[in-house]
Structures are given as C-alpha cells and as structure tokens.
Amino acid sequence: MAMHAADIERLIKEAIPGAEVTIEDLRGDGDHYAALVKARAFAGKTRIQQHQMVYQALRGRMGEELHALALQTAVLE
C-alpha cells in the first residue's frame, strides 16, 4: 500500500513541531519520495541524528508503506 505525500508531511510535522517540510513524489507511484525537512530542532545535531528524527516520525512505515525516501535535512534559521 502506497503512502500519500500529505501523510508523510503530517507525520513529520506532528513529531517535529515547527518543521518546514517539502515532499516530492519522484515517480508518481506513491512509493518513491524526496523530502526536504528544515527544523530548529535539528540545531546541534549531526546529519545522522537529524535523519533519525525524521525516520522516527514516520513510525515504522519506511520499508512498508513507504518504499524509498531521499531525505535532506537542514537547520531552520
């Protein structure tokens, strides 16, 4: 079962309040997305820690409903 971009955005924003999230469906199939997530909560964290925060926000859906996510993160100024 595919995931909708709006659901990905909602889950991330719920887990990381104040985050700016941009989602792009790379193939139009609901399985392959690119995400840019900017958040103040990323300040002082390594890139790996930032990505872990996003993956935790997706609540285990990676590899199941969501097949692939090309993820970029940045600290929101």
N, C-alpha and C positions, 0 to 999 in steps of 0.2 A: 504494500500500500504506500503510495507516494504522500509526501508532505507538502502543504501549501506554504508559500513564502510568508504569508501573513502569520501563520502559526509559528514559524521559526522566529520571526521578528518579535511576536508576543512573548514567547518563552524567554528569549534573551532579555527583553525589557523588564519582564517580571523579576528575573533573577539579578539583573544588574540595573538598578534604578538610575535614570538619567542618561542611559546609554543612547547613542545615536547609532541606528542600525540601517544598513543598506543591503538589501538582498537582491541577487540577480539569478534567475533560472537560466543556467548555461545552455541547456539542451531543450528546454520546453517540455521536459518529461516529469518534472516534479521530483526527480531523484538526484540531480546534479546542480548544486548551487554554489555561488560565490557570495561571501558575506564580508562586509567591512563593518567592524564594530569599534566605535570610539566611546571611551568612558573615563571619567575621572577616577573611578575605582581601580583602573589599571596603573595609576601612578605608583612608582616604586616597585612594580612587579616586573619580572622578566617576561619576555615574549611567551615562553612556555607556560608560565603561570597565568598569563592573560588568556591564552588559548584554552587552558584547563578550565578557567572560569566559564568560558563560552560553552565548552562541551558539557560541563556540569549543568548548565542552564537548559540544555537540550534533553536532560533527564533520560539518558539511555536510548534515545532514538537514533543516534548515529549507528549505521550498520544495519538498522532495521527499516524504519520508515524513511530515513534519510540516508541515502547511499553514499553520497560524496559531498563534502563541503570544503571549498577552497577558502580558507579563512585568513583575513588580515585584521590585525588589531592595532589600536593606537590610543595614546592618552588624549583625552578630550581637554583642550585648553580652556 
